[in-house]
């Protein structure tokens, strides 16, 4: 089964569905169409009883450079146009960023992110929604948006992935973790040569697929329930509100106006995108 997608590729091989971000010319930045395609791909997986594992991959040098700031600054796309008011911005980010991301986290089947190159801000958020992460040796993980007066994007995944003290340094100092450091910190499960990223992610998927689906679903749900009892879901809901408040302060709005006036070159300098 396949879909009519413009921003991703969807393939099923045996028990494994592979969803591939396919905007390498934009460093696989997440525009509205990409987010819609990712959500539709999960619909296809749910309708296919043969699939036991989902691999989330990306074409090109980079996994994902975050939200598509060019689309947001233009303000012409439906969701981007809603952001002209605080209420519209809240609705956009709730539906397209918060809820669509949490669908990956709460998806019944095990998911594996295969990450190479830049995995930045919303790209890091998306990768962390997956159950397992395989990283190429050229992967780089960062979330520098605090310097743009953003409160670490919509889901604050870093404390849960890195621990509180390391998360504070990562965010406040705009640290970039290379693949080896990310593995040591427990952010990724396996570190592999770039040339073997796809094959190693597939090998992991094949291992996971050996578990009966009913068992895999149950254990994933149980571990997620443990995290929720530790406060993960509540902390994310709290942070989403904080993020909305911070992004509508005079400081944040002023910086956004400066970015809009300076165009994408200014934005890229701020977040360090290549």
N, C-alpha and C positions, 0 to 999 in steps of 0.2 A: 504494500500500500504506500502511496506517495501523495504529496499535496502539491498544489500550484502555488509555489512560494517565490518571492522576489528577493528576499534577504537571507535566506538560509537554504541548506540542502538537507533532505530527509531521506534516509536509507535504512532498510531493515535487512540484516544478514543473519539468518538463523534466529537465535534468541535475543539478538542485540539490535537496538535501534540507535542510529547515530544521527544527531542533530548538529549541523555544522554552520556556524556563523559565516556568511559569505559576502562580507563587505571589506575585503582586505585593503581596498583603496582608501577606506575611511578608518583603518585600524579597527574594524568591526565595532565601531561606536554604535550604541543602542539608540536608534531613532524609533519613532512610533511604529513604523511598518515592521521593523525587526522584532520588536516586542510582541506585536500581534502574531507574527509568524512563529515565534517561539511558543506562544500559547497554543496556537493551532496545531503545532507539532505534538504537543502533549495530548491534545484531543485524539490525534491519530494513534498514539501509543495506547491510550485507554481503550480504543476500539479494536485493538489487535491483540488477541489472547496469546499469540505466539511470543510476544516480546516479554523478556524477563528483566532486562537491564537497559538503561539509557545512557549513552555517552554524549556529552556536550563538548564539541570540538570547535575549531576555528581555522579558517583559511589564512594563509599569508604569514607575515612576520610576527603579528601580535594577536593575542587572544581577544582582548577587548579594552579599548582606551576609555571606557566610561560612557556616560550619556552623550548623545550627539548634540554638542553645544551649538553647532552651526544651525541646526533645525530650531533649537530653542531661541537663539538670538534673532532668527528671521521672523519668528512668531506667526507664520502663515499656516502651518499644518494645524488641524483641528485642535489637538490637545495643547500644542504650543500656544495657540491663540487664546486659550482659556487662561493662560498664566498672567494675563494683564490685570487680574484682580487677585487678592489674597485667597478668596474663596475658590476661584478657578484653579489657582496653583495647588491648593490643598487637594482638590478633587483629582486633578491630573496625577499628582504624585501618589495619592492613595490608591487609585485604580491601576495606573500603568507601572509604577515603581514598587510600591509596597505589596499590593495584592498579587500582582503578576510574579514578583520574586518569590513570595511565600508559597505560591503554587508549586514551584520547583522544590522548595524545602519540604513541603507536605505531600509531595507526589508519592503514591503508594509504592511504586517500584524503586529499587536502588538506582542512583544516578552517579555518574562519574564525570568530572570535568578534566579535560586534557588541555593543559595550559602551556602556551609558549609566549615568549616576548613579553610585551607590556600587559599587565593585568591591573587596571587602574580604576579606583573609585567604584563606580557602578559595575565595572567589569569584575572587580574583586568581590563585590556584593553578590553578583550572579554566581561566580565560581563557588563561593562559600555556601550557597544554597544547595549545592550538590553534596551527596553523602561522602564521596571520596574525591581526592584531587591527585592526579598524576601530573607532575611538572617537568617540562624540558629543562635542560641545564642552562638555557638562556632566558628562563622566565624571570620577570621582575614584578614584584607586588608593591603597590603604593596606593595611598589615598591622601593627596596633598590639598584637598579642597578646603581645609580649615583656613588656609591662607587666602582663600577667596571668600571667606566668611560663611562657608557652608559647614554645617555641623556633622561632617563625616558621612554624607548621603543619608538615604532614608532609613536604612537598617544598619545599626551600629554593630557590625559583626566582629570587629577586632577584639573586644574584651573576651568574647567567647572563644575566639581562635588562638589568641596570643597570651591571654591573662591580662589582668588589669594594669599592672605596672608597665609591661612591655607595650600594651596597647596605647597607653598615654604617650610614651615616647614616640611610637610609630606615627601617631596622629599629630601631636603637638610639634614635633620636630620634622614633620614631613619626610620620614624615613622611607627609603626604598629597600626592600628585602630582596636579595638575590635568591636564586633557587635553593642554594645550599643552606642559607640562613633560614629560609622559610621551612625547609625540611627539619632543621634542628629545632625550630620553634613549634613544630607540630602543625603548621598551617597546611602542609601537603603530606600525602601518604608515601609517595614514591618519587624519586628523582631519577630521570633517565636521560640519555643523550637525545638531543633534538631530533636526530634522524630516526630514532626509534619511538618517538612519542606516540604515534598512531598505533603502532603494533603493540606497544606496552600497555596502552589504554585498553586495547582490544583484549589482550591477554588477561588483564584484570577483570574485564567484563565477563570473559569466559569462565573465570574462577567463580565470580559471583553467581553466574547463571547455573552453576551446579547445585545451588541451594533451591529447594522447591519454592515456587513463588509464594505459596501461603506462608511459609516460614520466613522468607525474606521480608515480606510485607509486615508480618507480626513483629519481627525483631526491630525493623526500622521504626515502626510506630511506637514500640516500647522505649527505644532509646530517645526518640523525640519527646515522648511523654516525660521521661526523666529530666531532659533539658528544660521542659516547660515547668516542671515542679521546682526546678532550681531558679526559675524566673525568666527564662529566655524570652518567651512570647510577651510577657508583661513588660520586660525591659525594652523590647523593640517597639511596643506600642507607646511607651513613655517617650522613647527617643524620637519617634516620628512626630509627636506633638512639639517636642523641643526643637526639632529640625525646622518645622513650619514657623515657629516663633522667631528663631534666629535668622532665617532666610528673609524675613520681612522687617528686620530692624533697619533703622536709618543707615547704619554702616553697610549692611548687606545690599540694600537697594542702591546706595551710592556706588558701591563697587560694581554692581551689575550694570549700572548706567555707563560707567567708565569702560567696561568690557564691550558693551554694545557700540560705544563710540569708537573704540579702538579696533573693532573687528576681531577676527579669529586669530590674527598674529599675536595680539595681546593675551588672549585666552591661552594659547599654546605656551607662551612664555611663562604664564602663571603656574600651569600644571606640569610643565616640563615634558609635554608630548613631543615626540619626534615628528 
